[in-house]
Amino acid sequence: MDIREYLLDILLTVVMIVSTLILINRFWQDLTIAVAASLMMLSLGGLFLSLQVKVRHLERSIVIRERILRNNLEETSTRMAEKYDMAITHLDELVGDYSKRMYR
């Protein structure tokens, strides 16, 4: 996991926690409520970070599967072209043999 990709999200989570702490501390002057609210915001920010990590992992997985499917499709089309060429060559040989027999 590259930390630079998630730096903005981590910074926004910290800002969210600090602003919640200041807001709750300013209104009620109760440290327990402020700590609980900041922990709630921390868990919410962690949930967002976790969701983003999972989405990026899913995107990478989709790209890898797409690449595998593309390779398989190319191999299949190459094999089908080879089989088609072999069938045409075989039919040409059979037609040539029959035409030789007919003219003899």
C-alpha positions in Angstrom: 0.0 0.0 0.0 1.5 3.3 -1.1 0.9 5.9 1.7 1.0 8.8 -0.8 -2.2 7.6 -2.4 -4.1 7.8 1.0 -2.4 10.9 2.4 -5.3 13.2 1.6 -7.8 10.8 3.1 -5.7 10.5 6.3 -5.4 14.3 6.5 -9.2 14.7 6.1 -9.8 12.1 8.8 -7.5 14.0 11.2 -9.3 17.2 10.4 -12.7 15.6 10.9 -11.6 14.2 14.3 -10.1 17.5 15.5 -13.1 19.6 14.3 -15.4 17.2 16.1 -13.4 17.4 19.3 -13.4 21.2 19.2 -17.1 21.4 18.4 -18.2 19.0 21.1 -15.7 20.5 23.6 -17.0 24.0 22.8 -20.7 23.2 23.2 -20.9 21.0 26.3 -17.6 21.3 28.1 -17.7 17.5 28.7 -14.6 15.6 27.9 -16.3 12.2 27.8 -18.7 13.3 25.1 -15.8 14.9 23.2 -13.7 11.8 23.3 -16.6 9.6 22.3 -17.5 11.8 19.4 -13.9 11.9 18.3 -13.6 8.1 18.5 -16.8 7.9 16.5 -15.3 10.2 13.8 -12.1 8.2 13.9 -14.0 5.0 13.2 -16.0 6.7 10.5 -12.8 8.0 8.8 -11.2 4.5 9.2 -14.2 3.0 7.6 -13.8 5.4 4.6 -10.1 4.6 4.3 -10.9 0.8 4.5 -13.6 1.2 1.8 -11.2 3.1 -0.5 -8.5 0.4 0.0 -11.0 -2.3 -0.9 -12.2 -0.4 -4.0 -8.6 0.1 -5.2 -7.9 -3.6 -4.7 -11.1 -4.5 -6.6 -10.0 -2.2 -9.5 -6.6 -3.8 -9.7 -8.2 -7.2 -9.6 -10.5 -6.2 -12.5 -7.6 -4.9 -14.5 -5.7 -8.2 -14.0 -8.7 -10.3 -15.0 -9.3 -8.1 -18.1 -5.7 -8.6 -19.1 -6.0 -12.4 -18.6 -9.2 -12.5 -20.6 -7.6 -10.5 -23.4 -4.7 -12.9 -23.6 -7.0 -15.9 -23.6 -9.1 -14.4 -26.3 -6.0 -13.6 -28.5 -4.7 -17.2 -28.0 -8.1 -18.6 -28.9 -8.4 -16.5 -32.0 -4.9 -17.5 -33.1 -5.7 -21.2 -32.6 -9.0 -20.8 -34.5 -7.2 -19.1 -37.4 -4.6 -21.9 -37.5 -7.4 -24.6 -37.5 -9.2 -22.7 -40.2 -6.1 -22.5 -42.3 -5.4 -26.2 -41.8 -9.0 -27.1 -42.7 -8.8 -25.0 -45.9 -5.5 -26.5 -46.8 -6.9 -30.0 -46.3 -10.0 -29.2 -48.4 -7.9 -27.8 -51.2 -5.9 -31.0 -51.2 -9.0 -33.1 -51.3 -10.5 -31.0 -54.2 -7.2 -31.2 -56.0 -7.1 -35.0 -55.6 -10.7 -35.4 -56.9 -10.1 -33.1 -59.8 -7.0 -35.2 -60.8 -9.1 -38.3 -60.6 -11.9 -36.8 -62.7 -9.5 -35.8 -65.5 -7.7 -39.1 -65.7 
